[in-house]
Amino acid sequence: MDSHTVVSVVVPLENDDSLIDAFLRDLSRVMQASYRFFEIILVDDGSTDETRQTVDRLLKDIQRIRYLRLSRPFGRDVALSAGIESAIGDYVVTLDPAGDPVEAVPELVARCRVNGGIVHGVAENPRVRPGLRELFGSAFRGYCNRRLGVDLKRGAEDFRAMSRQAVNALLQVRVQSRYLRVLTLTLGYHHEFFPYQRSERGMAKRRGSFASELATAIDLLAAHTRHPLRMVTVAGMIGALLNLLYAFYVLGIYLVKPNVIAGWTTLSLQQSGMFFFICLILAVLSEYVGTILGEVRSRPLYFIAHEGNSSVLLEDTVQSSIVKDSTEEVAQ
């Protein structure tokens, strides 16, 4: 058992009433067997089932649990950010109760202790998605790898361990668009990948809609890269150049041929092409303006509506341990 390291485990909850009981008992058992000092932070992202009632009951039976309930659903990454900000451990672990193995937490932390930085879990059996969504995900990861300079792997989701130095750096990043899988890779600290096998506890519960995943992808690109904006700039310049060439073409025809009948097809193509570029430019600019507006407002990432604690917390354990060690030293 590690008697010096303090480990915080952050667990986001989203309508997980059916699995939280067994999951918490398993996690608590593993942590008690591996660490003398630890805490489990549950962050409820506005669950609408009986998750709160179940957690309130478990707080009476399981020690060193802190429960944070957000005022409304803010999204999984914001919920994780709330838990990370509240964590006090030397190492912070985040995991999904629906599929990440609690037995792998000690090994994940051990790897993080060796090299520091961040250790990302990569599932060797990732969730199976429909063909179109899998194709979209592959293209999105490839784009991020090229344009953001990160190694966004398939199967890398919420399972990770971070050193206190990496956590402090992450907390300084206050962008409204939270996508921890990318943010943790852009901090510049040492990172490595840890292969593991996902369990089948509740993997089906985590399948969001294609529309929500697309919205997340757009928010991520608008917040973390200027490449789409640069592409629009190039498209606008090409459109302006083509329009200028077309104007010279029309002027030349007018000077050479006095009796010219304007072609409806040519005029329509020119107008449709220009309107296409205009609409494209406005669409991308609107995303960046919206992102800038969100950042300028500087609103809090989340609001906490309710907090709950176990009868025994990490602080109580540390305090009693200090008193015990001091008493033993005096006795000696």
Secondary structure, DSSP 8 states (H G I E B T S, - for coil): -EEEEEEEEEEEESS-HHHHHHHHHHHHHHHHHHEEEEEEEEEE-S--SSHHHHHHHHTTTSSSEEEEEESS---HHHHHHHHHHH--SSEEEE--TTT--GGGHHHHHHHHHHH-SEEEEEESS-----HHHHHHHHHHHHHHHHHT-----TTEEEEEEEEHHHHHHHHH---SS--HHHHTTSS-S-EEEEEE----SSGGGG---HHHHHHHHHHHHHHH-SHHHHHHHHHHHHHHHHHHHHHHHHHHHHHH-SS----HHHHHHHHHHHHHHHHHHHHHHHHHHHHHHHHHHT--S--EEEEEE-SS-HHHHHHHHHHHHHHHHHH-
